[in-house]
Amino acid sequence: GIVLIFKSSEIFNFAHGQMLLIGAAMTWWFWSDEGMGLPLWLAIIVALLVSIGLGLLIERLTLRPMTGQPLLSIILMTLALSQFLQGLTILIFGTTQRNFPAIFSVTDPYKITLPFEYNGNPIIVILKQNLVWSFVVAMVCVIVLVLFFQYTRTGLSMRATAEDHETAQSVGIRINRVFGISWAIAGIIAAIGGILIATASGLDLSLSIVVLAAFPAVLLGGLESIPGAVIGGLLIGLAQGLVGLPNNDFFLGPETAQAIRNSTEIVPYVILLIVLVIRPDGLFGQKRIERI
């Protein structure tokens, strides 16, 4: 979602976490007895439609009037928007943590026995169902987006707009329509992400903070590359998992190993800093050459 907005409008959306939170909160409200009491599948569909409307509303009321303004002003607008949406969520849903419906099992993991042994014991890989299916859903979304950009007229228009706004407008592409569609799709992606995360951790206000770990992944892969964002996310997740391994005591000593395990939250930013020093455009980002 962050990459999509940046590709089409060159705006870094700091309100994506709050859009994610609202998508999950709306799903809970449409599903729960405190709200509409709809079946879960219908609640998800309605929440996705609401997220589309939210994306269109954000683009039309807050960002379209900022057209032609300095980039810093637009970035500050997205920051203000994130705080407004966070406060609106607190006002409507409160600060109490809610039980979210379990779409996938959290307590019944998949167990895969590998054809290898360690000290005479078989090696068993344990994978949580919700994480496996969240990954599958994410990959399906990526494939759908790639096909959308590659083969649909709207997707090609969005790619042309991302390359050059003025040239795209000169050949008849409606730039404002492209921006609106981009924000609508970003709303859908944010809602899907919020639903998947809330399934595992429940629904509370900290859900929006999850996106802070997505920023390094996006910057690592490249702001204009959707596959790069996926690869960046996998690299960040793998690095955090390796740093948090409980078996590092043998190599590092218990105190050092514990200190490293406690630093898993800063790992994404350390990796990002190293990569940006070596390759400022990210692993798959495009280098821009502009005439001054």
C-alpha positions as CSV (number, residue, x, y, z in Angstrom):
1,G,0.0,0.0,0.0
2,I,2.8,2.4,0.8
3,V,4.6,1.6,-2.4
4,L,1.4,1.9,-4.4
5,I,0.8,5.4,-3.2
6,F,4.4,6.5,-3.7
7,K,4.5,5.0,-7.2
8,S,1.4,6.9,-8.4
9,S,1.7,10.2,-6.5
10,E,5.3,10.3,-5.0
11,I,3.7,10.8,-1.6
12,F,5.0,8.8,1.4
13,N,1.8,7.9,3.3
14,F,2.4,8.1,7.1
15,A,-1.3,7.4,7.7
16,H,-1.2,3.8,6.4
17,G,-1.0,2.3,9.9
18,Q,-4.2,4.2,10.9
19,M,-5.9,3.0,7.7
20,L,-4.9,-0.5,8.7
21,L,-6.3,0.0,12.2
22,I,-9.6,1.3,10.9
23,G,-10.0,-1.6,8.4
24,A,-9.6,-4.1,11.3
25,A,-11.9,-2.1,13.6
26,M,-14.6,-1.9,11.0
27,T,-14.5,-5.6,10.4
28,W,-14.8,-6.2,14.2
29,W,-17.8,-3.8,14.4
30,F,-19.7,-5.3,11.5
31,W,-19.0,-8.8,12.9
32,S,-19.5,-8.4,16.7
33,D,-22.8,-8.4,18.6
34,E,-21.9,-4.9,19.9
35,G,-22.1,-3.8,16.3
36,M,-24.0,-5.2,13.3
37,G,-23.7,-8.9,14.1
38,L,-23.0,-9.9,10.4
39,P,-21.4,-13.2,9.4
40,L,-17.6,-12.9,9.3
41,W,-17.3,-13.2,5.5
42,L,-19.9,-10.4,5.0
43,A,-18.3,-8.2,7.7
44,I,-15.0,-8.5,5.9
45,I,-16.5,-7.5,2.5
46,V,-18.4,-4.5,4.0
47,A,-15.2,-3.4,5.8
48,L,-13.2,-3.6,2.6
49,L,-15.9,-1.4,0.9
50,V,-15.6,1.1,3.8
51,S,-11.8,1.1,3.3
52,I,-12.3,1.9,-0.4
53,G,-14.5,4.8,0.6
54,L,-12.0,6.0,3.2
55,G,-9.1,6.0,0.7
56,L,-11.2,7.9,-1.8
57,L,-12.3,10.4,0.9
58,I,-8.7,11.0,2.1
59,E,-7.5,11.6,-1.5
60,R,-10.4,13.9,-2.4
61,L,-10.6,16.0,0.8
62,T,-7.0,16.2,2.1
63,L,-4.5,15.5,-0.7
64,R,-6.1,16.8,-3.9
65,P,-6.3,20.4,-2.5
66,M,-2.5,20.1,-1.7
67,T,-1.7,19.6,-5.4
68,G,1.2,21.9,-6.4
69,Q,2.3,22.5,-2.7
70,P,5.8,21.7,-1.5
71,L,6.5,18.1,-0.8
72,L,7.2,18.8,2.9
73,S,3.7,20.3,3.3
74,I,2.1,17.1,1.8
75,I,4.2,14.9,4.1
76,L,3.1,16.9,7.1
77,M,-0.5,16.6,5.9
78,T,-0.2,12.8,6.0
79,L,1.3,13.0,9.5
80,A,-1.6,15.1,10.6
81,L,-4.0,12.8,8.9
82,S,-2.5,9.8,10.8
83,Q,-3.1,11.6,14.2
84,F,-6.6,12.6,13.2
85,L,-7.6,9.0,12.2
86,Q,-6.0,7.6,15.4
87,G,-8.0,10.1,17.5
88,L,-11.2,9.3,15.5
89,T,-10.7,5.6,16.1
90,I,-10.3,6.2,19.9
91,L,-13.4,8.4,19.8
92,I,-15.6,5.7,18.1
93,F,-14.2,2.4,19.4
94,G,-12.5,3.4,22.6
95,T,-9.2,2.1,23.9
96,T,-10.3,-1.3,25.2
97,Q,-8.7,-4.3,23.5
98,R,-11.3,-6.4,21.6
99,N,-11.4,-10.1,20.8
100,F,-11.1,-10.5,17.1
101,P,-12.6,-13.5,15.3
102,A,-10.1,-16.2,14.6
103,I,-10.0,-16.7,10.8
104,F,-7.1,-19.1,11.1
105,S,-6.1,-21.3,14.0
106,V,-3.5,-19.8,16.3
107,T,-3.0,-22.8,18.6
108,D,-2.9,-25.6,16.0
109,P,0.4,-25.2,14.0
110,Y,1.5,-27.1,11.0
111,K,4.3,-29.6,11.7
112,I,6.6,-30.6,8.9
113,T,9.2,-33.4,9.5
114,L,12.3,-32.9,7.4
115,P,14.3,-35.9,6.0
116,F,17.2,-35.0,8.3
117,E,18.3,-35.8,11.8
118,Y,20.1,-33.9,14.5
119,N,21.7,-36.0,17.3
120,G,19.6,-39.0,16.2
121,N,16.3,-37.0,16.4
122,P,14.2,-35.9,13.4
123,I,14.1,-32.2,12.6
124,I,10.5,-30.9,12.8
125,V,9.6,-27.5,11.5
126,I,6.7,-25.9,13.3
127,L,4.7,-23.2,11.4
128,K,1.8,-21.3,12.8
129,Q,-1.3,-21.5,10.7
130,N,-2.2,-17.8,10.9
131,L,1.3,-16.8,9.8
132,V,1.3,-19.3,6.9
133,W,-2.0,-18.2,5.6
134,S,-1.2,-14.6,6.1
135,F,1.8,-15.1,3.9
136,V,-0.3,-16.9,1.3
137,V,-2.9,-14.0,1.3
138,A,-0.1,-11.5,1.0
139,M,1.4,-13.3,-2.0
140,V,-2.0,-13.5,-3.7
141,C,-2.4,-9.8,-3.3
142,V,1.0,-9.1,-4.8
143,I,0.3,-11.4,-7.8
144,V,-3.1,-9.7,-8.3
145,L,-1.4,-6.3,-8.2
146,V,1.3,-7.3,-10.6
147,L,-1.2,-8.6,-13.1
148,F,-3.4,-5.5,-12.6
149,F,-0.4,-3.2,-13.4
150,Q,0.7,-5.4,-16.3
151,Y,-2.5,-6.1,-18.2
152,T,-5.3,-3.7,-17.3
153,R,-5.9,-0.3,-18.8
154,T,-6.2,1.3,-15.4
155,G,-3.0,-0.3,-14.2
156,L,-1.1,0.8,-17.3
157,S,-2.4,4.4,-16.7
158,M,-1.2,4.2,-13.1
159,R,2.3,3.1,-14.3
160,A,2.4,5.9,-16.8
161,T,1.4,8.4,-14.2
162,A,4.1,7.1,-11.9
163,E,6.7,7.7,-14.6
164,D,5.7,11.3,-15.5
165,H,2.6,13.1,-14.4
166,E,2.7,15.8,-17.1
167,T,3.3,13.4,-19.9
168,A,0.5,11.1,-18.7
169,Q,-1.9,14.0,-18.5
170,S,-0.9,15.2,-22.0
171,V,-2.0,11.9,-23.6
172,G,-5.4,12.1,-21.9
173,I,-4.9,10.2,-18.6
174,R,-7.0,11.7,-15.8
175,I,-4.4,12.1,-13.1
176,N,-6.9,12.8,-10.3
177,R,-8.8,9.6,-11.2
178,V,-5.5,7.6,-11.0
179,F,-4.7,9.1,-7.6
180,G,-8.2,8.2,-6.3
181,I,-7.9,4.6,-7.5
182,S,-4.4,4.4,-5.9
183,W,-5.7,5.4,-2.5
184,A,-8.8,3.1,-2.8
185,I,-6.5,0.1,-3.5
186,A,-4.2,1.2,-0.7
187,G,-7.3,1.2,1.6
188,I,-8.1,-2.4,0.6
189,I,-4.5,-3.5,1.2
190,A,-4.4,-1.8,4.6
191,A,-7.7,-3.4,5.6
192,I,-6.6,-6.9,4.6
193,G,-3.3,-6.4,6.5
194,G,-5.2,-5.2,9.6
195,I,-7.6,-8.1,9.5
196,L,-4.7,-10.7,9.3
197,I,-2.7,-9.1,12.1
198,A,-5.8,-8.7,14.4
199,T,-6.6,-12.3,13.9
200,A,-3.3,-13.2,15.7
201,S,-2.9,-10.4,18.2
202,G,-6.4,-9.1,18.8
203,L,-7.7,-5.6,18.1
204,D,-6.2,-2.6,19.9
205,L,-4.7,0.7,19.2
206,S,-1.2,-0.7,18.9
207,L,-2.2,-2.3,15.6
208,S,-1.2,0.9,13.8
209,I,2.3,0.8,15.2
210,V,3.0,-2.4,13.2
211,V,3.5,-0.3,10.1
212,L,6.6,1.2,11.7
213,A,8.3,-2.1,10.9
214,A,7.0,-1.9,7.3
215,F,8.7,1.4,6.6
216,P,12.2,-0.1,6.8
217,A,11.1,-3.0,4.7
218,V,9.7,-0.7,2.0
219,L,12.7,1.5,2.0
220,L,15.0,-1.5,1.9
221,G,13.3,-3.0,-1.1
222,G,12.8,0.3,-2.9
223,L,10.0,2.8,-2.7
224,E,8.9,2.1,-6.3
225,S,9.0,-1.7,-6.3
226,I,6.2,-3.9,-5.0
227,P,8.3,-7.2,-5.3
228,G,11.1,-5.2,-3.6
229,A,8.8,-4.4,-0.7
230,V,7.9,-8.1,-0.3
231,I,11.6,-9.2,-0.4
232,G,12.5,-6.4,2.0
233,G,9.8,-7.6,4.4
234,L,11.1,-11.1,4.2
235,L,14.7,-10.0,4.9
236,I,13.6,-7.9,7.8
237,G,11.5,-10.7,9.3
238,L,14.3,-13.2,8.8
239,A,16.8,-10.9,10.5
240,Q,14.5,-10.3,13.5
241,G,13.9,-14.0,13.8
242,L,17.6,-14.9,13.7
243,V,18.4,-12.2,16.3
244,G,15.7,-13.5,18.6
245,L,16.8,-17.1,18.5
246,P,16.9,-18.6,22.0
247,N,20.0,-20.7,21.2
248,N,22.6,-17.9,20.9
249,D,23.8,-18.4,24.5
250,F,26.3,-21.1,23.5
251,F,28.1,-18.8,21.0
252,L,27.8,-15.4,22.7
253,G,27.3,-16.0,26.4
254,P,24.0,-15.6,28.3
255,E,24.2,-11.9,29.0
256,T,25.3,-10.9,25.5
257,A,22.7,-13.2,23.9
258,Q,19.9,-11.7,26.1
259,A,20.9,-8.2,25.2
260,I,20.8,-9.0,21.5
261,R,17.4,-10.7,21.8
262,N,16.1,-7.6,23.5
263,S,17.2,-5.5,20.5
264,T,15.0,-7.2,17.9
265,E,12.9,-4.0,17.5
266,I,15.8,-2.0,16.2
267,V,17.1,-4.6,13.8
268,P,15.0,-3.3,10.8
269,Y,16.4,0.2,11.2
270,V,20.0,-1.0,11.6
271,I,19.7,-3.0,8.4
272,L,18.0,-0.1,6.7
273,L,20.8,2.3,7.7
274,I,23.5,0.0,6.3
275,V,21.7,-0.6,3.0
276,L,20.9,3.1,2.5
277,V,24.6,4.0,3.0
278,I,25.6,1.5,0.3
279,R,22.5,1.8,-2.0
280,P,20.4,4.9,-1.2
281,D,17.6,3.9,-3.6
282,G,17.1,0.5,-1.9
283,L,17.8,-2.9,-3.3
284,F,15.3,-2.6,-6.2
285,G,14.6,1.1,-6.3
286,Q,15.0,3.2,-9.5
287,K,17.8,5.8,-9.7
288,R,16.4,9.2,-10.9
289,I,18.5,11.6,-12.9
290,E,16.9,15.1,-13.0
291,R,18.0,18.2,-14.9
292,I,18.7,21.1,-12.5
